[in-house]
Amino acid sequence: MAEYNLEEVWIYSRYGFDISRYDSVADEAAENEHSGMEMFGERLQEAGIRIVSLKKALADGILPKGNILLVTDCPEIAEHFAKNNLPVLGILMPQNENAPFAGVRYLSEGWDDITPIYLERVYRRYRSLPWKILETEHCILRETTEADVDAFYRIYAEPSVTAFMENLFSDREEELRYMADYREKVYALYGFGIWSVILKETGEIIGRAGLDMRRGFAEPELGFVIGVPWQRQGLAEEVCRAVLRYGEEELGFTKVQALTEQENTASLALLKKLGFVFDGEYEEMGKEYLRYLKK
């Protein structure tokens, strides 16, 4: 079962969400056919996320605090709480489609398709917490944080790691600034990027992998590095297969590219094993790359 930092979802609906039937997590769902809004409520209950009526709570003098997310289809309510620095998800409905939802960072089209994982991710964006992306047999991939930088410096200290890829900044503070900027401008904008790879057995950061966008190309690019102590164990293949599957199933990518140098025989062998096909040569900043494509 997924783990959630989000504990409560406070709901205010002007357009028909019946909050009264979700006063307690223990309430049993009705047996009749459910609308999309009712299914939304039931999904939260199943995830163990408590549903709170904002209107009732305010009437009782209770203010939102703690690990909460306010979800509302009322623009005025959304704007008020966003102005007070609370995490808010606005719900777009036919009745409010022209409303500005000023200051609200995240909007969703209707109630029907909202999942607990989506709400958790919206909450995490507001609280600057990393998303957990996927899990394989041996590894977990999550968004990179500044706390990962020391592990990366240890991994990149091996000359074989940086022989075919750009090194980290020599100034640690500059690398930290880059990572913070990457989280804000890449993860938040695209919803994907290069992620940290964590070994389940020990909790160690053993590398990085994910999908990125290279200027001048329409296809996302597979990127990966596994630290020397964990190489030759099949982990790179395991992680890359999971990343490609995630890109197809969760992000809707039909093509993914990979660039590597002719001398990088290990990466070339892995790309071929993953089903990539040679698609031409590419030059950037004086370096020659081989471009591979997977459809």
FENVENGI-V577274 format. One record per backbone hydrogen bond with DSSP energy under -0.5 kcal/mol. NH is the residue of the N-H (numbers start at 0). CO is the residue of the C=O. If there is no record, write none. Layout:
nh->NH co->CO
nh->NH co->CO
//
This chain:
nh->6 co->66
nh->7 co->66
nh->8 co->49
nh->9 co->7
nh->9 co->68
nh->10 co->8
nh->10 co->51
nh->11 co->70
nh->17 co->15
nh->18 co->16
nh->20 co->17
nh->21 co->18
nh->22 co->19
nh->26 co->23
nh->38 co->34
nh->39 co->35
nh->40 co->36
nh->41 co->37
nh->42 co->38
nh->43 co->39
nh->44 co->40
nh->45 co->41
nh->46 co->42
nh->47 co->44
nh->48 co->43
nh->49 co->6
nh->49 co->47
nh->51 co->8
nh->53 co->10
nh->53 co->51
nh->54 co->10
nh->56 co->52
nh->57 co->53
nh->58 co->54
nh->59 co->55
nh->60 co->57
nh->61 co->56
nh->67 co->65
nh->68 co->7
nh->69 co->86
nh->70 co->9
nh->70 co->68
nh->71 co->88
nh->72 co->11
nh->73 co->11
nh->74 co->72
nh->77 co->73
nh->78 co->74
nh->79 co->75
nh->80 co->76
nh->81 co->77
nh->82 co->78
nh->83 co->79
nh->84 co->81
nh->85 co->80
nh->88 co->69
nh->89 co->87
nh->89 co->105
nh->90 co->71
nh->91 co->89
nh->91 co->107
nh->95 co->92
nh->96 co->92
nh->96 co->93
nh->98 co->95
nh->103 co->100
nh->104 co->102
nh->105 co->87
nh->107 co->89
nh->109 co->91
nh->109 co->107
nh->113 co->110
nh->118 co->114
nh->119 co->115
nh->120 co->116
nh->121 co->117
nh->122 co->118
nh->123 co->119
nh->124 co->120
nh->125 co->121
nh->126 co->122
nh->127 co->124
nh->128 co->123
nh->132 co->130
nh->132 co->140
nh->133 co->140
nh->135 co->138
nh->139 co->197
nh->140 co->133
nh->141 co->139
nh->141 co->195
nh->142 co->130
nh->147 co->144
nh->148 co->145
nh->151 co->147
nh->152 co->148
nh->153 co->149
nh->154 co->150
nh->155 co->151
nh->156 co->152
nh->157 co->154
nh->160 co->157
nh->161 co->157
nh->162 co->158
nh->163 co->160
nh->171 co->169
nh->174 co->170
nh->175 co->171
nh->176 co->172
nh->177 co->173
nh->178 co->174
nh->179 co->175
nh->180 co->176
nh->181 co->177
nh->182 co->178
nh->183 co->179
nh->184 co->180
nh->185 co->181
nh->186 co->181
nh->187 co->182
nh->189 co->185
nh->190 co->185
nh->190 co->186
nh->191 co->185
nh->194 co->192
nh->194 co->208
nh->195 co->141
nh->196 co->206
nh->197 co->139
nh->197 co->195
nh->198 co->203
nh->199 co->137
nh->199 co->197
nh->201 co->198
nh->202 co->198
nh->205 co->196
nh->205 co->203
nh->206 co->196
nh->207 co->224
nh->208 co->194
nh->209 co->222
nh->210 co->192
nh->211 co->220
nh->213 co->218
nh->216 co->213
nh->219 co->254
nh->220 co->211
nh->221 co->256
nh->222 co->209
nh->224 co->207
nh->226 co->205
nh->229 co->226
nh->230 co->227
nh->232 co->229
nh->237 co->233
nh->238 co->234
nh->239 co->235
nh->240 co->236
nh->241 co->237
nh->242 co->238
nh->243 co->239
nh->244 co->240
nh->245 co->241
nh->246 co->242
nh->247 co->243
nh->248 co->244
nh->249 co->245
nh->250 co->245
nh->251 co->247
nh->252 co->246
nh->255 co->293
nh->256 co->219
nh->257 co->291
nh->259 co->289
nh->263 co->260
nh->264 co->262
nh->267 co->263
nh->268 co->264
nh->269 co->265
nh->270 co->266
nh->271 co->267
nh->272 co->268
nh->273 co->269
nh->274 co->271
nh->275 co->270
nh->276 co->292
nh->278 co->290
nh->281 co->288
nh->283 co->286
nh->286 co->283
nh->288 co->281
nh->289 co->259
nh->290 co->279
nh->291 co->257
nh->291 co->289
nh->292 co->276
nh->293 co->255
//
